[in-house]
Amino acid sequence: MATFPDQHGHRRVTIRVRDSAPEVTRVRKPRTVVVDDSRFMRGLITDLLDDAGVPVVGEAADGAEALEVIKEEGPDAVTMDLEMPGMGGIEAVERIMDEQPTPVLMLSAHTEDGAEVTFEALDKGAVDFFTKPGGEVSMGVSQHGEQLVSTVRSVADADLAQASRQTEADQQRQPASQTTGGTTEAGLEPFDDTRTVLIGSSTGGPDAVEQVMSELPAGDCRVIVIQHMPEAFTARFADRLDAASRYDVREATDGARIDAGEAVVARGGCHMEISGYSSGRIRVGLIDDDLGLSVDPAVDVTMKSAAETITDPMTGVILTGMGSDGADGICAIQEAGGLTVAQDEASCVIYGMPKRAIDAGCVDEVCSLNDIATTIRELVS
């Protein structure tokens, strides 16, 4: 570990990882229960999982039947349809978390209405969601089979206790106070520099980002959020952050400008770059081209472009999520003189993205989710 000041005079503690023997990767084979009112869909999902070596130990046609199967089989993960006759997905998730806590992956419609009920399911304790593409559903799921299998595996590895703590915290959290005079009503000194905070996250991210945003003071700071999320969901996510934070939050549009006290959420289904910077104002651009990446929006795309374009202070933050997206972006921000923060393993729902960033040797501070906003404020001051 080395300590040295960056170009802005901040004290930096950079974590370096020594070379070691490569780890043996073991393929996760979580025992899974599939819940859907469509027999055809249950069979399709079961086949996709079984073919990938993920054993399906039970099926259910509604929430009530699911509770019985889960109690009997004790699975590692559950795929849960949202819309079902009788006991639907939301009530089923709530009952599962009360009676036999098990990681749940929601299967939702790729619509704004689907986004609304999916966020409600996440609020009840579901770990993540997988959208059913519009049109021919069975064909859409088959085409995204590898992603579905990967998501089921990641959900099975989720820290359910941490996900439950985040859910309880979200339910207790009050809307953020707006700025009054020189300080916020919560007593937080506002940022007084034109800092840009870039936050990247995936599985478990919606609740984590909402907590960080709700605890950030207002001021001259600009915030950019890159959450792995489908297009139909990011506008609703921006609305949630707008209500929870002191910032004016909106979904990104091509050519949008971000000024002091404003924030944008990268639109799902495409990538977002920082296309311009002048007089403290950021311009973003949307990229519809296939860049050959496994996720869109990708954290790396936005953070790398920010490092190349923004000349004022930056802070990069990597929160809970599976995969390695964001590691290269965080390194780019650090190399450009920015400060970098990662969520620690104990508070992550999925310790994937933060671990990769830390292993890359490009993280200045590692801390609990509860301390992320405080760490950002301290690094600024």
JOPENOR-V702411 format. One record per residue. N is the residue number from 1. RES is the residue in one small letter. PSI is psi in whole degrees, -180 to 180 (NA if undefined). Layout:
# JOPENOR-V702411
n | res | psi
N | RES | PSI
N | RES | PSI
This chain:
# JOPENOR-V702411
n | res | psi
1 | m | 130
2 | a | 143
3 | t | 129
4 | f | 154
5 | p | 147
6 | d | -174
7 | q | -15
8 | h | 3
9 | g | 6
10 | h | 148
11 | r | 130
12 | r | 133
13 | v | 110
14 | t | 127
15 | i | 126
16 | r | 138
17 | v | 127
18 | r | 151
19 | d | 141
20 | s | 171
21 | a | 144
22 | p | 142
23 | e | 148
24 | v | 120
25 | t | 124
26 | r | 131
27 | v | 126
28 | r | 132
29 | k | 69
30 | p | 134
31 | r | 124
32 | t | 145
33 | v | 133
34 | v | 125
35 | v | 119
36 | d | 142
37 | d | -14
38 | s | 119
39 | r | -38
40 | f | -44
41 | m | -40
42 | r | -44
43 | g | -40
44 | l | -48
45 | i | -41
46 | t | -45
47 | d | -43
48 | l | -44
49 | l | -46
50 | d | -43
51 | d | -27
52 | a | 6
53 | g | 17
54 | v | 105
55 | p | 130
56 | v | 116
57 | v | -3
58 | g | 157
59 | e | 156
60 | a | 149
61 | a | -11
62 | d | 177
63 | g | -40
64 | a | -46
65 | e | -36
66 | a | -42
67 | l | -41
68 | e | -44
69 | v | -41
70 | i | -42
71 | k | -37
72 | e | -40
73 | e | -26
74 | g | 55
75 | p | 169
76 | d | -23
77 | a | 158
78 | v | 132
79 | t | 128
80 | m | 120
81 | d | 148
82 | l | -49
83 | e | 108
84 | m | 148
85 | p | 158
86 | g | -128
87 | m | 113
88 | g | -178
89 | g | -40
90 | i | -48
91 | e | -38
92 | a | -43
93 | v | -46
94 | e | -43
95 | r | -40
96 | i | -45
97 | m | -30
98 | d | -39
99 | e | -40
100 | q | 80
101 | p | 124
102 | t | 137
103 | p | 129
104 | v | 131
105 | l | 119
106 | m | 139
107 | l | 115
108 | s | 161
109 | a | 146
110 | h | 64
111 | t | 167
112 | e | -38
113 | d | -39
114 | g | -36
115 | a | -42
116 | e | -50
117 | v | -28
118 | t | -44
119 | f | -35
120 | e | -41
121 | a | -40
122 | l | -39
123 | d | -28
124 | k | -10
125 | g | -3
126 | a | 146
127 | v | -43
128 | d | 180
129 | f | 156
130 | f | 125
131 | t | 141
132 | k | 115
133 | p | 153
134 | g | 171
135 | g | -136
136 | e | 103
137 | v | -47
138 | s | -41
139 | m | -41
140 | g | -44
141 | v | -41
142 | s | -42
143 | q | -26
144 | h | 26
145 | g | -44
146 | e | -40
147 | q | -39
148 | l | -47
149 | v | -45
150 | s | -40
151 | t | -40
152 | v | -44
153 | r | -42
154 | s | -39
155 | v | -40
156 | a | -27
157 | d | 0
158 | a | 146
159 | d | 95
160 | l | -33
161 | a | -41
162 | q | -40
163 | a | -39
164 | s | -38
165 | r | -40
166 | q | -40
167 | t | -45
168 | e | -40
169 | a | -40
170 | d | -40
171 | q | -30
172 | q | -17
173 | r | 135
174 | q | 153
175 | p | 142
176 | a | 140
177 | s | 145
178 | q | 166
179 | t | 134
180 | t | 117
181 | g | -132
182 | g | -12
183 | t | 166
184 | t | 162
185 | e | -24
186 | a | -1
187 | g | 10
188 | l | 131
189 | e | 133
190 | p | 155
191 | f | 141
192 | d | 17
193 | d | 167
194 | t | 58
195 | r | 143
196 | t | 125
197 | v | 123
198 | l | 124
199 | i | 123
200 | g | 140
201 | s | 167
202 | s | -120
203 | t | 127
204 | g | -3
205 | g | -40
206 | p | -48
207 | d | -40
208 | a | -45
209 | v | -42
210 | e | -39
211 | q | -46
212 | v | -46
213 | m | -38
214 | s | -21
215 | e | -4
216 | l | 135
217 | p | 159
218 | a | -167
219 | g | -146
220 | d | 0
221 | c | 149
222 | r | 140
223 | v | 135
224 | i | 123
225 | v | 128
226 | i | 103
227 | q | 130
228 | h | 109
229 | m | 142
230 | p | 163
231 | e | -40
232 | a | -10
233 | f | -25
234 | t | -31
235 | a | -42
236 | r | -37
237 | f | -42
238 | a | -40
239 | d | -41
240 | r | -43
241 | l | -36
242 | d | -42
243 | a | -29
244 | a | -17
245 | s | 177
246 | r | 6
247 | y | 154
248 | d | 102
249 | v | 135
250 | r | 162
251 | e | 142
252 | a | 142
253 | t | 157
254 | d | 126
255 | g | 2
256 | a | 147
257 | r | 143
258 | i | 125
259 | d | -176
260 | a | 137
261 | g | 12
262 | e | 158
263 | a | 152
264 | v | 150
265 | v | 126
266 | a | 135
267 | r | 139
268 | g | 155
269 | g | -3
270 | c | 175
271 | h | 157
272 | m | 131
273 | e | 157
274 | i | 107
275 | s | -14
276 | g | 155
277 | y | 125
278 | s | 131
279 | s | 41
280 | g | 6
281 | r | 137
282 | i | 140
283 | r | 136
284 | v | 151
285 | g | 146
286 | l | 138
287 | i | 113
288 | d | -10
289 | d | 148
290 | d | 112
291 | l | 7
292 | g | 19
293 | l | 157
294 | s | -13
295 | v | 151
296 | d | 124
297 | p | 148
298 | a | 134
299 | v | -41
300 | d | -42
301 | v | -48
302 | t | -45
303 | m | -40
304 | k | -43
305 | s | -34
306 | a | -43
307 | a | -33
308 | e | -23
309 | t | -41
310 | i | 129
311 | t | -15
312 | d | 174
313 | p | 145
314 | m | 152
315 | t | 123
316 | g | 137
317 | v | 131
318 | i | 122
319 | l | -176
320 | t | 145
321 | g | 156
322 | m | 157
323 | g | -170
324 | s | 1
325 | d | 136
326 | g | -22
327 | a | -47
328 | d | -37
329 | g | -42
330 | i | -41
331 | c | -38
332 | a | -41
333 | i | -43
334 | q | -43
335 | e | -26
336 | a | 4
337 | g | 4
338 | g | 168
339 | l | 147
340 | t | 143
341 | v | 143
342 | a | 146
343 | q | 141
344 | d | 165
345 | e | -39
346 | a | -29
347 | s | 1
348 | c | 143
349 | v | -44
350 | i | 118
351 | y | 69
352 | g | -67
353 | m | -47
354 | p | -40
355 | k | -44
356 | r | -39
357 | a | -42
358 | i | -45
359 | d | -27
360 | a | -10
361 | g | 25
362 | c | 25
363 | v | 128
364 | d | -38
365 | e | 135
366 | v | 126
367 | c | 166
368 | s | 154
369 | l | -39
370 | n | -18
371 | d | 1
372 | i | -52
373 | a | -41
374 | t | -42
375 | t | -40
376 | i | -45
377 | r | -42
378 | e | -40
379 | l | -34
380 | v | -43
381 | s | NA
